[in-house]
Amino acid sequence: TLIGGVEWADFTRAGLTAWLSLIFCGFNTLLAYGTLAEAVKYIPLALISVIISLNPLITLWGMKILPQIGFAGLQADPVGSLGYFGGAVAVTGVVLVVYRVTPGGNRARAR
């Protein structure tokens, strides 16, 4: 289980920077999902599903770029070209399902 792998002592040893980072990430996640819930009212779900499927790739690219531009303490995940290719295949699959072409040649959006 996930709880079994937690090192609870790390929470007591965490410094101010670690706690501020954790609070920032929690607030950022709350803001992102709140905005996503609000976007459902205005943007077609087909477009939102494509954007959601891009999130992991955007995160990986960000973690690769940020240390190079001076954000100390961040380490890029060891994801190779095969990993990025797999992500691109997944996003392409979502796009193909969402924007499929009907036999008449018209684009049909998934609802």
N, C-alpha and C positions, 0 to 999 in steps of 0.2 A: 504494500500500500504506500501511498505517497507520504502519509504521516510517519510511517516507520522509518523513512529515510531522512527525516529532518534532524539536524543537529541543533537542539534547543539551546545549548550553551552559546552558540554563535549569536543569538539574540541578546544575551546579557553582555557579551563582549563587544557588541557593535558600537561604533562611535557615532558622533553627531552626523558626520557626513553620510554614513550608511543609512541612518534613520531618515535623514532629509531626502536621500535618494529614493528610499522605499516609499515615503509619503508622496514625493513627486510622481513616481511611477503609478501609485494608486490613484492619485488625483487625475493624472493624464489619462489613465484607462477609463475612469468614471466619465470624464469629459468626452472622450472619444466615443464610447458606447452611447452616451446620452445624445451626442450629435448624430450618431448613426440612427438612433431611434427616431429622432426628429426628421432626419432626411427621408425616412420611409414615407412620410406624408407628402413629400414634394418630388421625389426622384423615383423613376420606375425601379421596381425590385430587380429587374434584369441587370440594370446598370450597377446597382448596389452590390449584387452578387459578384460581378466582375471585380469591382473595387476591393471587396473583402478577400477575394482569392489572390489579389496582388499584395496584400499586407505582409505575408512572410518574405516575399522577395524584396520588398521595400526595406524591411527590417534588416535583412542580410546585407543589402547594398549599403545601407546606412552604417552598419557596424563595420563594414570594410572601409568606408570613406572617412568616417569621423576620426579614427586614430591617425590617419594620414594628414589631416588638417589641424592637428594639435590637441585633440581631446585626450589628455593623458589618462591612463588607467583603463582605457577600453582596449580590449583585444578582439580582433576579428575572429569569428568562428571559422574553424578549418573546413570550409565548404569548397569543394573543387568544382571544376567545370561540369562534371557529371551531376552534381547537386543542383547547380543553376539550370542545367538542361532539364532535369526532372521538374523543377519549379515552373519552367517555361511550358513544358508539356501539360502540367496541371492547369495552368492559367489558360492555355489554348483550348483544353478540353472544356473548361467552363464557358469560354467565349463561344465555342461551337455549339454547345447545348443551349445557351441563352439566345444566340442569334442564328438559329438553324435556318437553312434555305428549304423552302417547301418545293414539292415537285413542279409547281408552276413557275418557279424561279423567283418567287417573292420571299422576302425575308420575314420570318415569323418570330416574334419575341415570345419567349417563355413567360407565362403569367404566374 
